[in-house]
Structures are given as structure tokens and as C-alpha cells.
């Protein structure tokens, strides 16, 4: 086990379990290494741990917010009917001559689920 790497990861705010997972070693060995060699860095560790947890919580909040904003293709097409036309077989496709730029994430086609019935 590399003591310098353990010390660097510990000072960056990682705890013994996270360091053990990254280095693929036993958690108790990492814990003993930290207790014996890096007691004086505990204040730095706690400060960086606080920042690391804050960053992780912010990422979780943003990800949750983004996932709630998702709109399915069917919902988008039904809300924006003026962009689409319905074919004879029931498929809904994007109009050819809209007269404006269409972003890449706009659905081009919604196939009819009950075509064969």
C-alpha cells in the first residue's frame, strides 16, 4: 500500500472505506495507516470532506431537478401539434416546411401503436 497516495486521498477528504475501494486494499489496513501516519492532517481532511459532501449534494440536486424536467416524445408531440402532421396510417411526423430551425432533440416521428389492429 502506498502511504503517500493514502495521505493525499485522505487530505482530499476521502474516508478510509473510500480509499480502500479505490486502492483495492483492506479497509482496516487503510484505517491503521491513517491513524499512524496522518493524525496531524485531520483538520484538513474534515474541511475538504465538508466541501466534498457539499459538492456531491449539489450534483444530486441538479441531477434530480434535470430528471424531473424530462418530457417524453409522445408528450412533446401532443403539446406541440402545430409542428406535426398525421399520416394516413396514423403515424405523426414532423412537417417538412416549418419555416424555422428545429433543435436536434425534437422528436421527428411518433409511430402509431395500433396500426395493425
N, C-alpha and C positions, 0 to 999 in steps of 0.2 A: 504494500500500500504506500502511495506517495504522500508523505507528510505535507509537503509544500502545496500540493493540489488540494488536500483536505483543508488546510488552513485557508487557502484562497476561497474555496467554496463556502467555508464556514463564515469568513468575513463578508462574503457577498450576501449572506442572510439565509443560507440553506441549513436545515437541521440535520441531525445525524442520519435519520431514515432516508432523507432525500439524497444525501451524499452517498450513502451505501448503495442506493439504487443506481445512481449514476456511475459509480466506480465498480459496481458488481462485486461488492465485498460484504462481510457480515456487519450488521448494524452495531453490535456491541463492540467490535474492534474499532469502528469509527468513533463511537462514543468515548472509549478509553483514550484514543489518540487525541481527541478534542480536550478531554479532562486533563491529560498530562502535559500537552504542549501549547494549548491555545486558551488558557484561562483568562489571560490579560486582554484578549480580543472580544470578550463577552459584550461589552458596551457597543462596540462597532457592529457586532453580529445582531444585537437587538434592534439597533437603529436601522440597519439595512433590511432586517426581517420585516420591520414595520412598513418600510417602503415597498418591499416585495409583495406583501399581503395587500396593501392598498392598490398596487398596480393590478394584481390578479383580480381583485374585486371589481375594479373599473372595467377590465376586459370582460368579465362575466356580465356586468350590467349592460354594456354595449352590445354584446352578443345576444343577450335576451331581448333587448329592445329591437335589434335587427330582425330576429326571428319572429317577433310579433308583427312586424310590418310586412311580412310576406303575403303576397296575393297570388292565388293560383291563376293559371292561364284561363280557365273557364270563367272565373270571377272577373278577371280583367276584360275579357271579351264581352261579357254580359253588361258590364258597366260602360263600355265604350263601343256601343253598337254602330255608331256612325262611321267608324273606321273599317267595318267589315261588311261583307255581303254573304248571303246564304246561297249555296249551290242547290241544284235540283235534288241531289241525293242527301241533302241535309247537312253537309259539311259547311262550316263557317270559315271563310278565308279572308285575308287582308285585301282590301281594294287595291287595284293596280295604280290608279291615278288619284292619289290623295292630295297632292299639291304641297306637301310639307315633308321634312326629313323625319324618318322613323328611327328611333333608337334600336340598338341591337337586341335588347331584351324584350321587345314587344313580340308576343306570340303571332306567328304567321298563319296558323291553321288550327282549327279545332274540329276533329273528326266526329261524326255522328255515331254515337254508341249503338243506336238501334237501327242501323242501316239494313241489316239482314232480316229484320223482323217484318 
